[in-house]
Structure formats: structure tokens, C-alpha cells
Amino acid sequence: MASERLNAEFGIPEHLVFFDGPGGLVQARMACPWGAAVVSTYAAQVLSYVPAGEAQDLLFVSEQANHQAGKAIKGGMPVCWPWFGPDPQGLGRPQHGFVRNRQWQVTGSHRSADGQVRLVLGVTDTDETRQLWPSAFALRIEVTLGQALQVELVTENRSDAAVEIGQALHTYFKVGDVNRARVVGLDSVTYLDKLDGGVKKVQSGTLTVSGPLDRIDLEPGQELVLEDPVFERAIRIRSNGSHSAVVWNPWVEQAAAMGDFGDLEYLQMLCVETTNAGPDRVSIAPGGAYRLGARLQAERT
């Protein structure tokens, strides 16, 4: 079995264990003194992060999520790459790129002297990917569990020409009641309202949720805070390599229209995403690399 082979090669007893998850997709359970996390090797997707002392997961995964090859998993931290949103060239290629519904390979694991645990997964170009995107690449994700959860997506351009990408760590956060959740750190930030034709607007004060949201915030600060009074916590989201953020909630009609999302689950989630989205795109020189990262940490309130 794949999980047995991975445990033999990369497992760390009591700290990193591979097992067969829903649909037979292999997952890794990470544990350290500061908390626990679960990562799917399919899609290289963090599915759970529970800091020590927290009763609730920081991440949301739909009870209706697909767990099968070829389908995206609705929730956790999907990887959008090498574009965010619809195909930028209108060629009919998949929404959010082609790595969020692909098997990745485990390439490394490590437990440091201070107790942190790291898992590294990667994917490279193939004949199939080159039909979708012609460039040669190596993409890896480094998931480090310690006093916080640090996730970094590293793109290596192995082609002989510069490449331009959009990308996201499309994080679904679990909240007690989205109507009471608040996102702090966007006051006076210009954003593109995708529900209003992409019109530029300016946020005034703390962002609250009272209806559908789909917005790209331009040049936010490096840290946003998701305040959740129901769960009595604040989640600090610190980004690097990002000059945009996306905030999304489908609300009533879109939630009901999605087959892999419960009709009322919009009340328990809010996406606050670390991105290179909209005009925030990244150019990578031949032989160059780019790192996009998100650090999540919860505080009691």
C-alpha cells in the first residue's frame, strides 16, 4: 500500500504518519507539542489544523466534499496554480489551474530539534501538463507545523523563457457564525468587487459579512486577522510573496447550487486567501524561483 511505503520512507513515529483517507486518498497526520494537522497527498492540500488547546479546527472542509481522483476537495487549503480563477486566456482550461486535482509526490520530511515537523510534496511538468501549460516547472509545497502552521508554495521555472503566474493558497476558515465574523486589516484598502463586474472600491473599516462576497484586495498589509467571537478566537494570517488577498463566501444561492457544498455550510466558513490574484501576477525568470507563503496562528479572545 502507498501509505505503508510512505511511512517506511518518510514517516516519523508519533509525529508524521501516513494513512488511507476517504476515497482511498493517502493523507498525512502531523503532530507536535503545539498542535496537529492533516495533509492530503492528493492535491497537496492541508485539510485540518488544530492548535493545542483549540476545540475547533481552524480549517473548514465541506461534509459534501469530493474525495476522488480528478475532483477538487472543497475546503482546507487548496493550491490554485498557475492561474487563479478562470482560465486567463479563455482556452477552456480548468478553473484555478491544474494542480488542485492531481496526485503530488512526497519528497521530504523532517522533525527539527525544537519539535517542529515538516512535510514536503512536489509535482513537475508532464506531457499532460504541457498540453495545458507549455512551461517546464517544479512546484513544491512545504508544510511546517510548530507554534503556528506555515505553508509555502515554491515555483521553480525550469523553462528557457520567463513565465508569468497567478496563484493562491485558497484557505477555507471554519467560523462559528459567518454573520458575526470580522476581517481586520483591510481598512482603506482598494479592492476589486467581482460580484459587481470587478469595479474598484475602497474598504471602510473592518470587513463584516452579510451577503455573498467575492473580492480581490489589492496591496493589503502582510497580516490580516479573522476575528471569530463565537469560537472566542482570532486567527492571524501572515502572508509573504503576496500583494493581494481574496475574501470569499458563496452565501445562499451559490451554496445551494454547488454539489460538493452543503446548502447551509456557508454559515460556517469564510475564505481569506493568500494570493497573487487579479493584477498581482508574478514573473519568474528562466531558472528562477518564487515563494508564496501563509502563516496561521490562533489566539484566544
Salt bridges, closest charged atoms under 4 A:
GLU54 OE1 - ARG233 NH1 2.96
GLU54 OE2 - ARG300 NH1 2.51
ASP87 OD1 - ARG93 NH2 2.67
ASP125 OD2 - ARG130 NH1 2.35
ASP127 OD1 - ARG130 NH2 2.50
GLU128 OE1 - ARG102 NH1 3.29
GLU142 OE2 - ARG140 NE 2.84
GLU142 OE1 - ARG291 NH1 2.92
GLU152 OE1 - ARG291 NH1 2.75
GLU156 OE2 - ARG140 NH1 2.94
GLU156 OE1 - ARG158 NH2 3.49
GLU164 OE1 - ARG281 NE 2.84
ASP193 OD2 - LYS201 NZ 2.81
ASP196 OD2 - LYS201 NZ 3.16
ASP217 OD1 - ARG215 NH2 2.70
GLU219 OE1 - HIS243 ND1 3.34
GLU223 OE2 - ARG236 NH1 2.65
GLU227 OE1 - ARG182 NE 2.80
ASP260 OD1 - LYS74 NZ 3.80
GLU273 OE2 - HIS170 ND1 3.48
GLU299 OE2 - ARG236 NE 2.74
